[in-house]
Amino acid sequence: MSNREEAEALPDVGLRMTESDFRKLSAFIHQVCGISLSDQKRTMLESRLQKRLRALGMASFREYCAHVTSDAEDESERIRMIDLVTTNKTDFFREANHLHYLVDKALPPAVAAGWGTSRPLSVWSAGCSTGEEPYTLAMVLSEFAESVPGFRFDILGTDISTRVLEAARRAVYDSDKIAPVPMPIRRKYLLRSRDRESGAVRIVPELRSLVRFRRLNFLESDFGLREPMDVVFCRNVIIYFDKPTQETILCRIARHVTPGGYVFMGHSETLFGLRVPLVQVAPTVYRKQA
Ligand SMILES: C[S@@+](CC[C@H](N)C(=O)[O-])C[C@H]1O[C@@H](n2cnc3c(N)ncnc32)[C@H](O)[C@@H]1O
């Protein structure tokens, strides 16, 4: 009997992640996507990956570790693993005071200086998950554009997870997801899905066309971004990284920000103690020095 056949004969109790498996896998995850998993996350990692092991017909995490970390292995298993280990919680109109700050405080002087009028305002949702954040920005900026003649913008949404990017491009959301979207905005920018029973909605094509999505791993030294970004939303992303990784990533992000451009962080995130070229201008709102 081969190892695989022997293991397949075992019940699921075989699919337990030992401490050594956890150490190897968490070190590998840290290396490929920067996410730090504390010991308390072992059960979470085990349960998220168990289904994948079963799908692959693997009988132990040891076998999976060898498979996913193997140099010979193409990137596809790594991509699948990342899809499973990332936490993608997001919402429309999340942390709405950032949106008020953007429209009421940041944009008026920026527009007076020609941002968004002499050229389109470039906005980046860095760690965009399933698209709620960039589409919220598209809604808010479209409303802003109605009162500012000639104002144009484009939005880039990036994420490491291919699974969330597919959902973001599809732009179809369950009815319960749209609860935070104000009613007049819903009427303007959301369409009822063809399957009326499902209650699902889709972002209108005009808004979808303002948002591009692409895969980007913050751990890669070259982000492949050509244009500088005027406004960056990088919210609820760095909480998953340790301090040195946070510093590295934020310095890389800052390289792509227009001098004087804005970086919005999540409400529970702080850049305090990090050596990054960003200056705080409001709680969790930063600017790159001009
Ligand atoms: C909790 S979501 C935040 C979504 C949105 N920004 C918000 O605040 O609602 C964090 C996202 O960061 C992405 N992420 C994690 N590690 C990453 C990395 N190394 N490079 C790019 N994105 C990453 C995850 O896939 C996930 O979708």
The ligand as a MOL file (V3000), in Angstrom:
LIG
                    3D

  0  0  0     0  0            999 V3000
M  V30 BEGIN CTAB
M  V30 COUNTS 27 29 0 0 0
M  V30 BEGIN ATOM
M  V30 1 C -10.2580 42.6280 5.5710 0
M  V30 2 S -10.0130 42.9030 3.8710 0 CHG=1
M  V30 3 C -10.1920 44.6660 3.7740 0
M  V30 4 C -11.1110 45.0900 2.6660 0
M  V30 5 C -11.3800 46.6040 2.5670 0
M  V30 6 N -10.1480 47.3300 2.4030 0
M  V30 7 C -12.1380 47.1130 3.7620 0
M  V30 8 O -11.5770 47.7800 4.6300 0
M  V30 9 O -13.3360 46.8320 3.8560 0 CHG=-1
M  V30 10 C -8.2400 42.6930 3.7020 0
M  V30 11 C -7.8100 42.3330 2.2820 0
M  V30 12 O -6.3760 42.3950 2.2010 0
M  V30 13 C -5.9500 41.4020 1.2780 0
M  V30 14 N -4.5310 41.0610 1.4740 0
M  V30 15 C -3.9770 40.3370 2.4700 0
M  V30 16 N -2.6660 40.1800 2.2650 0
M  V30 17 C -2.3580 40.8360 1.1190 0
M  V30 18 C -1.1540 41.0380 0.3820 0
M  V30 19 N 0.0120 40.5200 0.7790 0
M  V30 20 N -1.2100 41.7550 -0.7580 0
M  V30 21 C -2.4000 42.2850 -1.1790 0
M  V30 22 N -3.5710 42.1250 -0.5330 0
M  V30 23 C -3.5600 41.4070 0.6100 0
M  V30 24 C -6.8900 40.2340 1.5850 0
M  V30 25 O -6.9830 39.3130 0.5210 0
M  V30 26 C -8.2010 40.9230 1.9080 0
M  V30 27 O -9.0970 40.9200 0.8160 0
M  V30 END ATOM
M  V30 BEGIN BOND
M  V30 1 1 1 2
M  V30 2 1 2 3
M  V30 3 1 2 10
M  V30 4 1 3 4
M  V30 5 1 4 5
M  V30 6 1 5 6
M  V30 7 1 5 7
M  V30 8 2 7 8
M  V30 9 1 7 9
M  V30 10 1 10 11
M  V30 11 1 11 12
M  V30 12 1 11 26
M  V30 13 1 12 13
M  V30 14 1 13 14
M  V30 15 1 13 24
M  V30 16 1 14 15
M  V30 17 1 14 23
M  V30 18 2 15 16
M  V30 19 1 16 17
M  V30 20 1 17 18
M  V30 21 2 17 23
M  V30 22 1 18 19
M  V30 23 2 18 20
M  V30 24 1 20 21
M  V30 25 2 21 22
M  V30 26 1 22 23
M  V30 27 1 24 25
M  V30 28 1 24 26
M  V30 29 1 26 27
M  V30 END BOND
M  V30 END CTAB
M  END
